[in-house]
Amino acid sequence: MKTVVVPTPCLTEWVERFCREEGEDILVLGDSVFARISKDDPCPDTFADLLKQAFFPKSSFFACHTGFHPAVFEAFLSRVCESRRRPFRVVLEINLRSFSPQWFWHPSWLYSEEISLLSSSPGLLESKDVRYEDNSVSIPGSDLRRVGEFQAWIDRVPQNEQERRMRLRQIFLFHYSSLIEPTHPHLNSLRSLVNRIQVRGLSLYAFLTPVNYEAGSEYGGADFLSGVEANRRLLGDFFAADARGATVDDFSLLFDRSNFFSNDNATEHLKYKARRFLADQIGSRFVRPNEASYL
């Protein structure tokens, strides 16, 4: 059984499909973690496939796509709540990297037009006049000050071991160590999303996506670890204060580096065994929410 991934999502059509299919009682909001598979995997089932097969048969709708983030999720849910009266449950992926300047400002993942079509507040993430590469950043442990400087390291072909390690250090810091401010737009989107869920009396299960903390620790050192820990703590405080009643799991440090597409991979994409294990963890917690680990 394969989960269909729409190359260019038309979110208004997705909303209509979910609202039309009254039998679909679980709405899953996520990003490419649900769709990516490794070329070396012994089984081609995606994370979405594994969840659907074992725990969410015929009753789930996966609104998941590359680069999706809390602002997309909030806009999608706002339209669903306006259109559908039947109660449903929400599974929400929280990816630490989606808050980073690498993701947040990337023009391919703004989804400004899609958000404006769905949201009652058009222009939620309007494109800035500043080019992506020219955005200013301040990331603990790095002396780089523009997105373009980090991008140059990403594009660089290392000429020796020192350059290889420095390149990976800058990538891991860029992806995960930018501190999430309490005023971050994605945090505001999460707050609005949670409020809609509470007003409608819906059930929410949220989880933080696993990150390759072993590789990040090797190359980014204490700067990487302290950034990840601070962001995990901020999100934990957010859910404790603003999402009481939600079931929340933090899987950030669940897997060692061997479970990612490569040992030094600085994304959240998992090999088959890790996808299978994570699906089992989430599925069992979702059907038995009292056993979940709260942030």
Helices and strands as residue ranges (DSSP letters): H 11-20, E 26-30, G 32-34, H 47-54, E 60-64, H 70-83, E 89-94, G 96-99, H 101-104, G 107-109, H 112-118, G 132-134, H 147-155, H 161-176, H 185-200, E 203-208, H 213-242, E 247-250, G 257-259, H 272-287, G 289-291
